[in-house]
Amino acid sequence: MTEQAIDKASRFEAVRARLVALAYRMLGSRAEAEDVVQDVWLKWHLADTREVRAPAAWLTTITTRAAIDRLRHVQRERASQAAGWLPEPWLDEVAPSAEDLALRAAEMSYGVMLLLERLKPDERAAFVLHEAFDCDYAEIAKILDRTPAGCRQMVHRAKARLQREGAPLERPDPAAHARVVERLRTALEAQDRVGLLRLFSDAPEVVSDAPVCTQERAPVVWGDTVTALAQQASHAETVSVEGAMGIALLFEGEVVGVIDVSTRILADGSVKIVALRAVTRAARLQAVNRVLGRAAIVKLLARIQHHAAVSITMRSDFPVNVDA
C-alpha cells in the first residue's frame, strides 16, 4: 500500500464512527448506515483527494447526501409495510465501540428517532446535523446545497412539527424511569396483566412492528398488545436504549424484542408509561443479538472461564444454555 493510500485510509478511519452515527440518525438502521458508509469509503478511496483541505467536511457532505438518497428509496418501502416500521434500536454497550461513543455524543431519544420518520429527507438531514452534530447553518447549507437562511427555516419547521407530534422535550428523571421500567419487566415476566395496566397512563401510545399490533387507544386493545409481546419471550432483561432504560425480551437466549419505554410525571405526581414501542422483526434485531444474544453471551462466558481462577456454575434459570 502506498503512503498516499495509507494516509487516505487513516483519515477516513478518524471520522468513520461519526459517519456511521450520522447515517444511523438519518436512516434509523445500523445495517443501512454501514452500507452507506461503505459506499462513501469507496468514493473516498477512488477520488483524487489531494486538493481536499477538510476531509471530515468532505466525508460528512458525501455521507449526508448518500443517506438522503437512500432514505428517499427506503421510505417508500417502509410505507408499504402493513405492520409498520420502527427504527432499529441501538443498545448502549458496557464497553462501547467508537461508533457507540459517537452515537452517544449525538444522542437522541428513541421517541424522537421515530418521529424523524415523518420529516422529509432534507428536513431530517438539516435537523440531525444541527441538533445532534452541532453544525451551524453555514455548514449545513454547504452540505445540502442550500442557503443558510433556507436551512434555518428547515430546522425551525422540523422542530415545530416534532413538538406538535409530541416529541419529548427532555429526558425523564433516570431513577424514576428505571423504577417504572423494572416494574414493567417484572410484570411482563410474570404475565401480570393487572400489574401491567397499573403502570400506564390513561391513553398511552403502544406501537409495535409485530402484525398483532394496533395503535388504538382502548386499554383492552393496547393491553392485549403488550401481553402478546410478553408471551413471545421466556425472559426479560433491562437494557440501555439510546441512553434510557428499556427492556429486551429473550427466548432461548436470543433477543426477540426490544421495548423502548417513555415515562412522564403526571399531574398527580405519579410516574406513568405514556408510550411503549416494541421492535420484534428479526432483521431489525441482528445488531442487538450481536451484543446480547446467545452467541455473544457464550463468547463472553468462554473468555471469563478461560481467565477465571475458579470454575463458574450457572443457575438453572440462566437464560442461555451455555452447554448447547
N, C-alpha and C positions, 0 to 999 in steps of 0.2 A: 504494500500500500504506500502511495506517495505521501510526502509531507503535507501537500495540499489536501489530499483525501482525509488524512488523519485529522487535520485542522477542521475540516468541514464536519466530520463525524463528531468531534468533541464539542463544537459549537452547537450542533443540533442536540446532543445529549444534555447540554447545560440547560436547555429550555424545554426538553421533551415532557417533563412532568407537568409543566404549566400548560403546554399544548393539549395534553390528554385531559386535564381538568377543564380547560376551556371547551373542548369538543364535547365532553360529557355534559357540561351545563347547557350546551346548545341542543344536544340530541337526546339526553335522558337515557343513554345506553352506553355502557362501558365498551361493549363489542363494537358498536358503530363508531365510538370515539377513537378506539385503537385503529380501526380501519382507516379513518380519515387521517390520523397522524402518520400512519404508514404511507399513505398516498403523498402526504406532504414531504415526508423524508425522501421519497423517490424524486419528487420535483426538486428538492434542495440538492440532492446528490447529482442530478443531471444538469442543473443550472450552472451558468457561469457566475459565480457569486463573488468574484474578485472586486467588483465595484459596489457590493452591498456593504454599506457603512454600519448599518444597525441590523445584524442578523435576527435578533429577537423580535424586532418590529416587523421585519420581512416575513418571518415564520408565523407570527401572530396573524398577520394580514391574510396569508395564504390559508392558514387553518380556519379562520373565521369564514372566509368566502367558501371554502370547501364544505364546511359544516352547514352553511346556509343552503348550498345546492343539495346536499344530502337530506337536509330537513324538508325541503320542498317535495322531495321524492317520497320520503317515508311518511310524511303527514297524510298523504293520500292513502297509503297502505293502512295506517293506523285508523283512519276514519272509517275504513271498510270492515274493521273487525267487530263482529257482533257483540262480543263480550267486553269490548272496551280495551283501552290501552293505558298502562300506567308506567311512569318512569322506572328504570331499573334501580333498586336500592343499592347504595354503596355503603357497606359496613365499615366502621372505623376500627382498624386493627390495633392490637396491643403493641405490635412492633411495626409501625406504619412504613410503607414504601415511600419513595419520593413522590409518586402520584397521589398517595393518600395525604401526604403533608401539603402538597399543592392544593388538593381539593379542600382541605380544612381551611387553608388561607382564603379560599374563595367560597366559604360556606354559605349555603342557602338551605332553608328547611325543605323537607320533602314536600310539604304542602305548597310552598312557593314553586318548587320544581314542577309539580303537577299543573299549577295554574299557568306556568310559562307555555304550556302546550296550546293555550288559547291565543297566544300572540302570533303575529305574522313573523316570518323568519328574520327580516331585517330589524323589526322591533325587538325581538328576543335577543338578537346579537348586540344591539345598542344597549339594552338593559343589562345583560350579563357583563359586557365589557365595562360599563360604568359602575354598576353596583357591586359586582363580585371581584373585578380585577382592577378597580380604581383608575381606569383610563379616563383622561379628560376628553372633552368634546372634540378638541382638535385632533387627537389621536384617533378617536372613533370615526371622525369624518374621513381621514385618510384611508382607514381600513375599509369603510363601506362606500367610499367614493361619493360622499355627500358633503353638504356644508355643515359647519359646526352648529349653526342655528337649527338646521333640519334635524340633526342628531339629538340636540337638546329637546326638541319638540317630540321626537320619537320616544325618548326616555320618559318624558313627562306623561305622554299618553299611556305608555306601558304601566307606569306606577299607578295612574288613576284607574286604569282597568283592573289591575290586580287588587287594588283596595276595594273597588266595587264588588269584585268576585269573592271578597272575604279573605284575602291573603293575611296571614298572621303578621302583625306589625312587630312583634318581639317574641323572643323565646319565653316559654313558661318557666316558673321557678323550678330549677332542676330537681331539688329534693322532693317537692310536692308532686311533680310529674313522675318521678321514679317510683314513688309510693303507689300512685294510681296504676302505673304500668305493671308493677309487681302483683297488685291485687287482680289485675286483668289476667296476667299469666296464670295465677293460681286458679282463678275461676275457669279459664279455658281448659286447663289440665283436668280439673275436677268435673268438667261438663256441667257447671253450676249455672243454669240459665238465670235463675233469680238473682244470683250474685252478679252476673254479667249486667243485667238490666239496671242494677243499682249504681253502676259505675258511669252510666251515660247520662248526658243531658236529655231534655225532653225531645229534641228534634236533631239528633246527630246526623252527620253525613257519613254513611258507610258505603265504601266503594271497593270493589274487587274486580280483578280481571278474570275471575272464575265465571263460567257460564251460569252458575246458580245465582249470581249476584243481581240485585236490583237496588236502585238508589231511592226507592220510595221511602217516605219518612215514617210510616206507621211502625210502632215498636214491634208488632208481631212479625213484620216483614224483615226489618234490619236485625232483629233478634235471631230470626231463623238463619239469616246470612252468617252472622258471627258464629252461631252454633255449628253450622255446616262447615265452616272453615276449621273449627276446632276438631271436628270429627275426622278430618283428614290426617291428623297428627297423633302420635303417641307420646309426644314430649314437647315442652315449650321452654325456651331459654330467652332471657333478656339479652339484648344486644344494643350496640350504639349505632344508630342510623342517622347519618348527616348531623352528628353531634348531639342527638337527642335519644333518650332511651326508647327502644321499640322491642318487638318480640319476633323470634324466629321459631317457626313450627317445624318439628322434625319427625320423620318416620323412618325407622330402621337406619338411623344415622345420617340420612340425607335431609337437607332443608327442603321442605315442600311449600313453605310460605314465609314471607316476611311481612310483618304488620307494622306500619307507621301509625303512631298514636298522637293526636293533638288534644291537649287539655287546656282548660281555661278556668279561671276563678269566676264563679257565678255571683249574682247579686247577694245571695245568702251566705257568701263566704266559702262555700264548698268548692272543691276542685273536681270537675267532671270531664269526661271524654266528650269532645264536641265533634271529632272527626276520626275515622279509622279507615285506613287504606291498606289493602292486602294484595300483595303480588304473589301469584301462585304458579304462573306459567314456568315450566322447566327451563325454557330458553332464557328467561329473564333472571333465573336464579343460578346460572352457571358460575358466575364470578363469586357469588355468595358461597356456593358449595366448595369453591377452591379455598375459601378461608375457613369455613365452619363445617363442611361436610365430612363424611366418613373418611375419605382418603386423607384429608388434612389432619383430622384427629389422630388417625392411625400413624401417620408420619411423625406428628408431634410426640406421641407416646413412645414411638420407637427411639426417637432421639433422647427422650428423658430416661428410658430404661437403659439405654446404652451407656449413659454417663452417670446413672444413679449408683450409689454405693450399696443400696438395699433394693430388694425386689419390690415391685408395685402390684398391689392387688386391687382390682376394680370391684366396686359394689355391684350387686346383682341388677340394680336398676339403672346402671350406666347406659346412656342412650346408644352407644356404639358397641357392637360385639367385636372386640379387638382381636379375637381368635378366628374370626370368619375369613 
